[in-house]
Amino acid sequence: MVILFRHVFVVGLGMSNVGRFYERSLRDLAGEALFKAIDDAGNAVPSFILVSNMLSSQVEQENLASLIADYCGLRGISGFKVEAACGSGGAALIAGYSLVSSGLADVVAVVGVEKLSERSTPEVARGLAYAADADFEIPYGISFSGLNALVMRYYMNKYDVRREEMSAWPILMHENGYHNPHAHLKMRITHDDVVKSPIIADPIRLLDSCPMSDGAAALILASDEVAREYSDTPVLIAGIGNALDSTDISSRFELDSFLASRLSSERAFKMAGLSPKDVDVAELHDAYSINGVITLEDVGFAPKGKGAKLVVEGKFRPGDKPSINTSGGLKSRGHPVGATGVYQVCEVSMQLRGDFPGIKVSGEVGLTQNIGGVGSNITTIILRR
């Protein structure tokens, strides 16, 4: 039996600004992004809505697909929520891709949204901690920042990376994000700013860490049969891969690399028939500086142990191949947790279309990688113009 899969295209996209919006509700943010995406796709009406979110059950409410569809005048369509911790956006893209590729739907909306500002920092930190192991890590008081700090300390010691060298990543992110009108933290920073900022979990400092953000992003996906009806510049989802690792980090095969990052990248590149050297622009998941550095290596953009040092040397800036996180990444654009993976695909798609509102770079091939947990659930997506 021969099974034929349809090609899937991004034909519309929309984003809200990222920040802390005390006056706005979750459905309001999601609605803004979805209305923009529908308008961008020539008023395409999706038959399915997928909502990516991590913490709604703890800080807002559940049943988000129904809530958002009804708010946007789409009562009667199909849909559900997708959760994969901080990697929820990437997971929702897999579900949306599958619906369109399989023929179950011609037009699908993927909406990522997170609303955290109504809750205190301890409440949000506790919620994020549940992306770790609730039996063997959380009871001992370790925070999500603390787990990433262990990874960062191990990496720095193994590869003789100085604290000052690690600071080059957030400096680059803030320089890029300074030009992004959607970014949460539009400010330039220096090495001194990073190393003198408060310690969050040694060696992670405040300016190594992404902000707690609200925001929403949306995509309209369409099959090759109808894509040109909705866009003159459809962007092909050429490859998509996901991989899992242990939820706890104590049983990992290694701490200076994310198995799920390597495997999901390999699967996405194989599906697309491409390699890391073909990528022109990428959005990587840098909730902490160490995540960005390790994924540079795991995706294949830098040799093992050289990611941080290459950033210090000036690699991966706008115009380089690849240009990394022209949005400012999670560090500067912000990290509305369940929406982040959708923001990444919006941003790379706009770069390939030539209408990104911040720093523009040219290219034919883009990549996104969205991480859930401390590298435990990772989705990589390859996009082509």
N, C-alpha and C positions, 0 to 999 in steps of 0.2 A: 504494500500500500504506500502510495506517495502522498505525503502531507505537504501542502503548499502554504506558506506563510506570506502574508502581505507586508509590504514595506510600510513603515510608520513615520510620519512627519510631524514636526512642531509647526503648526500653522498660525498660532496666536499665543500671545503671552502678555502678562501684566504683573506689576509689582506695586505694593504700597511702599512708602518710606519705612525704614527700620528705625526703631527708637523705643521710647517708653511713653505710651499713649494712655494716660489715665482716663481720658475723657471718651475713649472709643472702645466698643465691644469687640469680641472675637468675630461675631458675624458681620460687623461693619467692616473690619479689616479684610476679611475673606471676600466679602461682596465687592469691595473696591478692586481687588486684584482680579476677581473673576469677570467683572463687568469690563475691565480694561482688556482682558484676554479675548473675550467674546467680540468686543469691538475691533480688536486687532485682527481677528479672523473673519472679518466681514459679516459680523452678526451670526456666526455659526451657532447652532443650537445643539449642545451635547445631549446624547441619550444616556450618558453615564457620568456620574461625578465620583471621584475618589478624593478623599480628604486625608492629607498626611498631618499628623499631630502626635505629640508625645504625652503631654501632661494635662490634657483637658479633663480627664476623669478626676484629677487631684486638685486642680485649681479653677476649673470652669464647669463644664458639663460634658456628657457623652452624647452619642447619636448625632454627631456633627454633620454627616452627609445630609440627613433630613433637614437639620437646622439651616444649613447654608443654602441648599437647593430651594427650600421654601422662601428664604429671605430674598433670593435672587429671581424669584418668579419661575422656578423650574420644578414646581410640584408635579409629581407623577413620573419623573425620570428614575433611573436606577442608581444605586450607589452605596458606598460604605466607607468607613474610616480605615486607614492603614497605619500601623504603629510598628516601628523598629527602632525605638529610642531616638537618638539624635540622627539616625539614618532613615527616619520615616519617609522623608521626601524621595530619596532614591528608591525605596521599596515601593512607594506609590507609583513611581514612574514604571517600574517593572510590571505592576498590575495593569496600569493603563496601556502600556505597550502590548501586553498579552491580549487584552480585550480587543484591541484594534487589529493586531496581527492575525489573531485566530478567526476574525470575522464576526465575533459576537457584537461588535459595535463599529460604526464607521467614524464617529466623532466622540471623543471622551475628554472631559475636563479633569485635570489634576490640580487640586488646590492645596497648598501647604499653608498652615496658619498656626501661630502660637501667640498666646496672650498671657504674659507673666507679671506685668507690672502691678497688678492688684494684690499680689502676694508678697510677703516678706522674703528677704534673702534666705533665711533659714528654711522656710517652707519650700522654696524653689530648689535649694541645695539638696534637701532631703528627697525631693522628687527626682532630681537628676541622678542621685546616688543609686536609685533603683535600676539604673542601666547596668550597674555592677551586680555582683552576686549577693542576693538578699540573705543567703544562709551562711556564707563563709567569708564575706568581706564587710558588709554593712554593720553587722552586730558589734564589730570591733572598733567602730567609730571612724573608719576611713572615709574620706570624702572623695568625690569624683576628681577634684583637684589633687588630692593626695595620691591617688592612684597614678595619675599622669605625671606627678612629680617623681614618683619612683622610677617610671620609665625614663624620664628626662635625666635623672641623676645617673642611671645605669648607662645610658647612651653617652653622656658627657665623659664619664670615667673610661668607658671602653675605647672611645675614639679620640681621647685627649682634646675635647672641645671646651674652650674656655667660656665662661659666662658672657664675656663681651662678644664672642662670636655668635652665640645664640641670640643676642639682641638684634642682629642684623635682620632677622625675619620680621619681627613686629615693626621695625623702622620702615622696611619696604612696604608692608601692608598699609601702614598709615599714610605713606606717600601716595600710594595708589588710591586709597579710599578717600583721600582729601579731595579728589576730583569727581567722586561718585555722588550725585545728588541724592541717592537713596540711602547713603551710608549713615549709620548710627553715630560713629565717632569720626567726624571730619576734622582731623587735626594732625599736624606733623609732630613727630617726636624725635628725640636724639638718643644716643647710647646712654648718656647720663640719666635721661628721663627713665629709661627702662631699668637700669641697675639700681637706681635710687628709689624706685617705686616700691610700695609695701610688699612684703613677702606674703604670698597666699598659701603656699606649701613649698618650702625650700626644695629645689632651686627656682620654682615658678614664682614669678613676681606679678604684680597687678597688670603690668603692661605686656606680659606674656599671655594674658588671658583675654578671651573674648568677653564682651559685655552681655548682660542679661537683657534680652531684647524682645519687643513685640514686632510682629510684621506678618505679611501674607504675600504669597506669590502664586500665580496660576498659569497653567499651560493648556492649550487646546491641541490635542493630538488627533490626527486624521489619517486614514488609509491612503495609499497611493492612488486609489480609484477616485477619490474626491478632493485630495489635497489642493490641487490647483484651483478648485472652486472657491477656496477660502484664502489663498495667499499666493502672491507672485514670487515670494521668496521663501518657500517651505524649506525647513532644515531637517535633513534625514537623521533619524536615530539609527546609526550604522552598526553599533555594537552595544551590548548591555550585559553586564556580568555581576553576580553577587556571590559572596562567600561568607562563611561563618567561622568563628574561632570560639574558644572557651569564654564564658562570661567572666570568670575570675582570671586574674593575671598570674596567680601563683602556679598554675599548671600549664602555662604557655611553654611552647618549645623554645622561644627566645623572646627577649624584651626589647631588643633594639630594632625589631622589625615586626610588621603586622602581617601575619599569614593571610588574613582575609583581604588585605590590600593587594598583595601580590597575585593571589588567585583570581580575584574579581577583575583585576586589570588584564591578566592573561586571557581570561574568558572573553572579555569585551574586545580586546585587540584581535583575538582569533575570529570572532564573529564578524568583525568589521573588515578583516583581511588587511590590517594595518599594524604598525609597530610604534613604540614611543617616539622614534625619530620623525614620524609623520605629523605629530601634534604641533599645532601652531599656537594655541591658547588653551589654558587649563584653569579650572577652579578647583582647588584642593581644600580639604576640610581641616582648618587650623584653629580648633577651639583653644588650643594652647600651641605655643611656638614649636614644641617638640612634635606635635602631630603633623605640622606642615613639613618639617625637616625629614621625618621618617617617610612620609608618603612620597616625597620627591624621589627617594631612593627605591621604594617599593614599586612605584609605577614604572620606573626605568628611566627617569630623567637625570639621575645622579648616581655615581658609584656608591657602593656600601660605605657608610661612615664619612662621606664627603659632602652631604647635602648642606649642612650648616656652613662649611668652609666655602662652598661655591657661591652661596648667597653673599657672604662677606666679600668675595672677589667680584661681585657685580653681576652674576648670572641671574637669569629669570626675570629681568626687568622688562617693562614694556618695549616691544620691538625685538626682544630676544626670541629664540625658538627653543622651547616654548616660552611665551609670556605667561607668568603665573599670577593668578588672583588679581587681575586688573580691577576687580570690584573693590579690592581691599580685604577680601576674604572674610572669614568670620571675625577676625581680629578687629577690623575697622568697619566693614559693612554691617557687622553684627550677626548674631546667631539666634534668630527666632526658631527655636530648636526644630520642631517638626516641619518647618517651612524651608529650612536651609538648603536641602537637596533640590527643591524646586527653584529657589533663587539661582542656584548655580547653573541649572539648565537654561533658565531665562537669560542669564548674563552671557553665557557662551553662545547661545543662539543669536543674541543681539550682536555680538562681536562678528559672527559669521555673516550676518545680514548687513552689517555695517552701520547699525543705528544704536549702538550702546551709548548711553548719555555721558559716560565718564571718559577715561582714557581709551582711545580706540587703537586697535591693532589689526593688521590684515592677516588673513589666513583662510584655509579651506577646511581644516580639521580641528575640532575642539574636543576636550575631555573634561568630565566632571567626576569627582570622587567624594562620596558622602559617607561618613563614618557614624555608626551607632555603637555606643558603649566605648570602652577603651580598645577600639579596634576589633570588636567582636561581631559586628554585622556591617558589612561594607558593600556598597554598590558603586560600580564604575560604569559610566556611559560615554560612548564615543558618538560625536555629532559631526555631520558633513554638510557643507553648503551645496 
